[in-house]
Amino acid sequence: HYRDKNKIDYAFIQSSEQVLKDYAVSSFPIFYFLNENREIVKIIRGYSEGKTDKEINSIINEMIKEHV
């Protein structure tokens, strides 16, 4: 599991039919990054080993910096 492998301790939304409709998911995998108001601030579509991991970490670190 990606979350366990990378020791991520923040919330993941598990997909359900309603979540897919609410966020207009059209491809898998898809990563949505939401702010504290549940507004989408960044979307990553697809996965490329290494590249996507770095992009996810970069986005999360930037979001943390903005709220410290």
A tleap script that builds the chain and sets N, CA, C and O, in Angstrom:
source leaprc.protein.ff14SB
mol = sequence {
  NHIE TYR ARG ASP LYS ASN LYS ILE ASP TYR
  ALA PHE ILE GLN SER SER GLU GLN VAL LEU
  LYS ASP TYR ALA VAL SER SER PHE PRO ILE
  PHE TYR PHE LEU ASN GLU ASN ARG GLU ILE
  VAL LYS ILE ILE ARG GLY TYR SER GLU GLY
  LYS THR ASP LYS GLU ILE ASN SER ILE ILE
  ASN GLU MET ILE LYS GLU HIE CVAL
}
set mol.1.N position { 0.846 -1.182 0.000 }
set mol.1.CA position { 0.000 0.000 0.000 }
set mol.1.C position { 0.887 1.240 0.000 }
set mol.1.O position { 1.793 1.351 0.826 }
set mol.2.N position { 0.643 2.155 -0.898 }
set mol.2.CA position { 1.461 3.365 -1.060 }
set mol.2.C position { 1.579 4.147 0.243 }
set mol.2.O position { 2.671 4.581 0.610 }
set mol.3.N position { 0.482 4.324 0.931 }
set mol.3.CA position { 0.484 5.123 2.163 }
set mol.3.C position { 1.388 4.496 3.215 }
set mol.3.O position { 2.170 5.207 3.846 }
set mol.4.N position { 1.304 3.199 3.418 }
set mol.4.CA position { 2.125 2.522 4.419 }
set mol.4.C position { 3.590 2.495 4.008 }
set mol.4.O position { 4.474 2.742 4.830 }
set mol.5.N position { 3.845 2.201 2.758 }
set mol.5.CA position { 5.219 2.131 2.246 }
set mol.5.C position { 5.944 3.457 2.423 }
set mol.5.O position { 7.143 3.474 2.699 }
set mol.6.N position { 5.236 4.558 2.269 }
set mol.6.CA position { 5.844 5.883 2.350 }
set mol.6.C position { 5.586 6.578 3.690 }
set mol.6.O position { 5.859 7.769 3.843 }
set mol.7.N position { 5.061 5.824 4.651 }
set mol.7.CA position { 4.835 6.321 6.019 }
set mol.7.C position { 4.049 7.632 6.042 }
set mol.7.O position { 4.424 8.581 6.730 }
set mol.8.N position { 2.975 7.670 5.294 }
set mol.8.CA position { 2.119 8.854 5.208 }
set mol.8.C position { 1.073 8.762 6.310 }
set mol.8.O position { 0.371 7.758 6.430 }
set mol.9.N position { 0.974 9.821 7.117 }
set mol.9.CA position { 0.066 9.771 8.255 }
set mol.9.C position { -1.098 10.760 8.160 }
set mol.9.O position { -1.700 11.090 9.182 }
set mol.10.N position { -1.421 11.231 6.978 }
set mol.10.CA position { -2.553 12.130 6.813 }
set mol.10.C position { -3.650 11.420 6.033 }
set mol.10.O position { -3.437 10.332 5.498 }
set mol.11.N position { -4.799 12.026 5.972 }
set mol.11.CA position { -5.994 11.376 5.436 }
set mol.11.C position { -5.907 11.071 3.945 }
set mol.11.O position { -5.416 11.873 3.151 }
set mol.12.N position { -6.390 9.911 3.599 }
set mol.12.CA position { -6.607 9.501 2.220 }
set mol.12.C position { -8.109 9.318 2.073 }
set mol.12.O position { -8.759 8.790 2.975 }
set mol.13.N position { -8.659 9.743 0.963 }
set mol.13.CA position { -10.075 9.480 0.702 }
set mol.13.C position { -10.146 8.201 -0.119 }
set mol.13.O position { -9.573 8.119 -1.205 }
set mol.14.N position { -10.836 7.226 0.395 }
set mol.14.CA position { -11.038 6.001 -0.358 }
set mol.14.C position { -12.132 6.257 -1.387 }
set mol.14.O position { -13.162 6.860 -1.084 }
set mol.15.N position { -11.893 5.794 -2.596 }
set mol.15.CA position { -12.865 6.067 -3.643 }
set mol.15.C position { -14.161 5.293 -3.402 }
set mol.15.O position { -14.167 4.140 -2.970 }
set mol.16.N position { -15.214 5.965 -3.695 }
set mol.16.CA position { -16.547 5.369 -3.691 }
set mol.16.C position { -17.254 5.984 -4.888 }
set mol.16.O position { -16.748 6.927 -5.495 }
set mol.17.N position { -18.382 5.470 -5.215 }
set mol.17.CA position { -19.110 6.012 -6.362 }
set mol.17.C position { -19.399 7.500 -6.175 }
set mol.17.O position { -19.287 8.277 -7.123 }
set mol.18.N position { -19.769 7.898 -4.959 }
set mol.18.CA position { -20.079 9.308 -4.705 }
set mol.18.C position { -18.828 10.180 -4.814 }
set mol.18.O position { -18.888 11.274 -5.375 }
set mol.19.N position { -17.700 9.711 -4.287 }
set mol.19.CA position { -16.442 10.473 -4.390 }
set mol.19.C position { -16.060 10.635 -5.858 }
set mol.19.O position { -15.642 11.716 -6.273 }
set mol.20.N position { -16.198 9.570 -6.645 }
set mol.20.CA position { -15.880 9.649 -8.073 }
set mol.20.C position { -16.736 10.703 -8.761 }
set mol.20.O position { -16.236 11.450 -9.601 }
set mol.21.N position { -18.006 10.774 -8.421 }
set mol.21.CA position { -18.897 11.783 -8.998 }
set mol.21.C position { -18.550 13.184 -8.504 }
set mol.21.O position { -18.476 14.124 -9.294 }
set mol.22.N position { -18.336 13.321 -7.194 }
set mol.22.CA position { -18.060 14.636 -6.601 }
set mol.22.C position { -16.806 15.289 -7.173 }
set mol.22.O position { -16.769 16.504 -7.365 }
set mol.23.N position { -15.774 14.483 -7.447 }
set mol.23.CA position { -14.508 15.030 -7.925 }
set mol.23.C position { -14.269 14.769 -9.414 }
set mol.23.O position { -13.165 14.993 -9.910 }
set mol.24.N position { -15.276 14.305 -10.116 }
set mol.24.CA position { -15.213 14.080 -11.566 }
set mol.24.C position { -13.990 13.261 -11.972 }
set mol.24.O position { -13.252 13.640 -12.881 }
set mol.25.N position { -13.784 12.142 -11.294 }
set mol.25.CA position { -12.653 11.269 -11.595 }
set mol.25.C position { -12.881 10.619 -12.948 }
set mol.25.O position { -13.926 10.018 -13.198 }
set mol.26.N position { -11.875 10.751 -13.824 }
set mol.26.CA position { -11.994 10.173 -15.163 }
set mol.26.C position { -10.867 9.197 -15.480 }
set mol.26.O position { -10.893 8.547 -16.525 }
set mol.27.N position { -9.879 9.083 -14.594 }
set mol.27.CA position { -8.770 8.159 -14.820 }
set mol.27.C position { -8.220 7.692 -13.479 }
set mol.27.O position { -8.473 8.298 -12.438 }
set mol.28.N position { -7.459 6.597 -13.530 }
set mol.28.CA position { -6.849 6.049 -12.320 }
set mol.28.C position { -5.373 5.814 -12.575 }
set mol.28.O position { -5.046 5.483 -13.715 }
set mol.29.N position { -4.475 5.946 -11.663 }
set mol.29.CA position { -4.774 6.587 -10.386 }
set mol.29.C position { -4.871 8.089 -10.569 }
set mol.29.O position { -4.369 8.643 -11.547 }
set mol.30.N position { -5.505 8.723 -9.641 }
set mol.30.CA position { -5.612 10.181 -9.645 }
set mol.30.C position { -5.423 10.656 -8.210 }
set mol.30.O position { -5.996 10.097 -7.274 }
set mol.31.N position { -4.624 11.679 -8.057 }
set mol.31.CA position { -4.311 12.226 -6.739 }
set mol.31.C position { -4.851 13.647 -6.671 }
set mol.31.O position { -4.492 14.500 -7.483 }
set mol.32.N position { -5.709 13.889 -5.700 }
set mol.32.CA position { -6.232 15.232 -5.456 }
set mol.32.C position { -5.617 15.747 -4.163 }
set mol.32.O position { -5.527 15.019 -3.175 }
set mol.33.N position { -5.200 16.986 -4.176 }
set mol.33.CA position { -4.660 17.630 -2.983 }
set mol.33.C position { -5.629 18.738 -2.611 }
set mol.33.O position { -5.860 19.670 -3.381 }
set mol.34.N position { -6.190 18.621 -1.419 }
set mol.34.CA position { -7.211 19.560 -0.964 }
set mol.34.C position { -6.674 20.404 0.179 }
set mol.34.O position { -5.876 19.940 0.993 }
set mol.35.N position { -7.123 21.643 0.225 }
set mol.35.CA position { -6.748 22.506 1.344 }
set mol.35.C position { -7.705 22.267 2.509 }
set mol.35.O position { -8.572 21.396 2.448 }
set mol.36.N position { -7.534 23.055 3.569 }
set mol.36.CA position { -8.358 22.868 4.766 }
set mol.36.C position { -9.836 23.146 4.524 }
set mol.36.O position { -10.679 22.753 5.330 }
set mol.37.N position { -10.157 23.815 3.427 }
set mol.37.CA position { -11.553 24.084 3.066 }
set mol.37.C position { -12.109 23.056 2.087 }
set mol.37.O position { -13.194 23.230 1.531 }
set mol.38.N position { -11.351 21.989 1.887 }
set mol.38.CA position { -11.698 20.909 0.953 }
set mol.38.C position { -11.786 21.383 -0.491 }
set mol.38.O position { -12.535 20.824 -1.293 }
set mol.39.N position { -11.021 22.411 -0.815 }
set mol.39.CA position { -10.924 22.893 -2.195 }
set mol.39.C position { -9.729 22.211 -2.849 }
set mol.39.O position { -8.671 22.070 -2.235 }
set mol.40.N position { -9.901 21.793 -4.086 }
set mol.40.CA position { -8.810 21.146 -4.808 }
set mol.40.C position { -7.770 22.198 -5.170 }
set mol.40.O position { -8.086 23.205 -5.804 }
set mol.41.N position { -6.519 21.953 -4.760 }
set mol.41.CA position { -5.447 22.892 -5.073 }
set mol.41.C position { -4.464 22.316 -6.085 }
set mol.41.O position { -3.692 23.063 -6.685 }
set mol.42.N position { -4.480 20.992 -6.285 }
set mol.42.CA position { -3.588 20.358 -7.258 }
set mol.42.C position { -4.133 18.980 -7.589 }
set mol.42.O position { -4.724 18.311 -6.741 }
set mol.43.N position { -3.926 18.562 -8.841 }
set mol.43.CA position { -4.346 17.240 -9.302 }
set mol.43.C position { -3.178 16.600 -10.040 }
set mol.43.O position { -2.522 17.241 -10.861 }
set mol.44.N position { -2.926 15.330 -9.740 }
set mol.44.CA position { -1.956 14.541 -10.510 }
set mol.44.C position { -2.727 13.369 -11.092 }
set mol.44.O position { -3.388 12.627 -10.365 }
set mol.45.N position { -2.640 13.208 -12.406 }
set mol.45.CA position { -3.295 12.078 -13.077 }
set mol.45.C position { -2.230 11.093 -13.527 }
set mol.45.O position { -1.222 11.484 -14.117 }
set mol.46.N position { -2.452 9.815 -13.249 }
set mol.46.CA position { -1.511 8.789 -13.651 }
set mol.46.C position { -0.399 8.614 -12.633 }
set mol.46.O position { -0.337 9.315 -11.622 }
set mol.47.N position { 0.483 7.653 -12.926 }
set mol.47.CA position { 1.569 7.363 -12.000 }
set mol.47.C position { 2.795 6.925 -12.776 }
set mol.47.O position { 2.723 6.053 -13.642 }
set mol.48.N position { 3.917 7.541 -12.457 }
set mol.48.CA position { 5.212 7.163 -13.008 }
set mol.48.C position { 6.141 6.966 -11.822 }
set mol.48.O position { 6.466 7.926 -11.123 }
set mol.49.N position { 6.575 5.724 -11.589 }
set mol.49.CA position { 7.383 5.421 -10.406 }
set mol.49.C position { 8.572 6.362 -10.296 }
set mol.49.O position { 9.298 6.583 -11.265 }
set mol.50.N position { 8.757 6.903 -9.123 }
set mol.50.CA position { 9.838 7.851 -8.883 }
set mol.50.C position { 9.409 9.274 -9.159 }
set mol.50.O position { 9.459 10.116 -8.262 }
set mol.51.N position { 8.990 9.565 -10.380 }
set mol.51.CA position { 8.580 10.923 -10.755 }
set mol.51.C position { 7.348 11.371 -9.968 }
set mol.51.O position { 7.335 12.458 -9.390 }
set mol.52.N position { 6.330 10.543 -9.951 }
set mol.52.CA position { 5.101 10.910 -9.252 }
set mol.52.C position { 5.347 11.003 -7.751 }
set mol.52.O position { 4.809 11.890 -7.089 }
set mol.53.N position { 6.155 10.095 -7.209 }
set mol.53.CA position { 6.487 10.144 -5.783 }
set mol.53.C position { 7.130 11.474 -5.420 }
set mol.53.O position { 6.770 12.088 -4.416 }
set mol.54.N position { 8.077 11.918 -6.228 }
set mol.54.CA position { 8.748 13.201 -5.982 }
set mol.54.C position { 7.764 14.360 -6.088 }
set mol.54.O position { 7.803 15.294 -5.287 }
set mol.55.N position { 6.886 14.294 -7.078 }
set mol.55.CA position { 5.896 15.355 -7.262 }
set mol.55.C position { 4.932 15.424 -6.073 }
set mol.55.O position { 4.595 16.512 -5.606 }
set mol.56.N position { 4.494 14.270 -5.591 }
set mol.56.CA position { 3.608 14.226 -4.426 }
set mol.56.C position { 4.295 14.843 -3.217 }
set mol.56.O position { 3.715 15.684 -2.531 }
set mol.57.N position { 5.530 14.428 -2.956 }
set mol.57.CA position { 6.275 14.975 -1.818 }
set mol.57.C position { 6.463 16.474 -1.945 }
set mol.57.O position { 6.335 17.199 -0.958 }
set mol.58.N position { 6.763 16.947 -3.136 }
set mol.58.CA position { 6.961 18.376 -3.370 }
set mol.58.C position { 5.679 19.166 -3.088 }
set mol.58.O position { 5.717 20.204 -2.426 }
set mol.59.N position { 4.569 18.679 -3.584 }
set mol.59.CA position { 3.280 19.353 -3.373 }
set mol.59.C position { 2.936 19.395 -1.887 }
set mol.59.O position { 2.534 20.436 -1.366 }
set mol.60.N position { 3.094 18.272 -1.217 }
set mol.60.CA position { 2.772 18.220 0.209 }
set mol.60.C position { 3.673 19.160 1.002 }
set mol.60.O position { 3.195 19.895 1.866 }
set mol.61.N position { 4.972 19.140 0.715 }
set mol.61.CA position { 5.893 20.036 1.421 }
set mol.61.C position { 5.539 21.496 1.187 }
set mol.61.O position { 5.618 22.306 2.111 }
set mol.62.N position { 5.151 21.845 -0.030 }
set mol.62.CA position { 4.756 23.222 -0.336 }
set mol.62.C position { 3.478 23.599 0.416 }
set mol.62.O position { 3.368 24.708 0.940 }
set mol.63.N position { 2.524 22.686 0.468 }
set mol.63.CA position { 1.285 22.963 1.193 }
set mol.63.C position { 1.561 23.149 2.689 }
set mol.63.O position { 0.953 24.005 3.331 }
set mol.64.N position { 2.462 22.362 3.231 }
set mol.64.CA position { 2.826 22.496 4.646 }
set mol.64.C position { 3.479 23.844 4.891 }
set mol.64.O position { 3.151 24.522 5.865 }
set mol.65.N position { 4.401 24.245 4.019 }
set mol.65.CA position { 5.089 25.537 4.165 }
set mol.65.C position { 4.096 26.695 4.164 }
set mol.65.O position { 4.263 27.662 4.908 }
set mol.66.N position { 3.074 26.598 3.338 }
set mol.66.CA position { 2.077 27.664 3.229 }
set mol.66.C position { 1.246 27.814 4.496 }
set mol.66.O position { 0.626 28.856 4.706 }
set mol.67.N position { 1.225 26.796 5.335 }
set mol.67.CA position { 0.363 26.832 6.520 }
set mol.67.C position { 1.126 26.772 7.832 }
set mol.67.O position { 0.535 26.526 8.883 }
set mol.68.N position { 2.417 26.993 7.781 }
set mol.68.CA position { 3.215 26.990 9.024 }
set mol.68.C position { 3.341 28.399 9.529 }
set mol.68.O position { 3.971 28.630 10.561 }
savepdb mol mol.pdb
quit
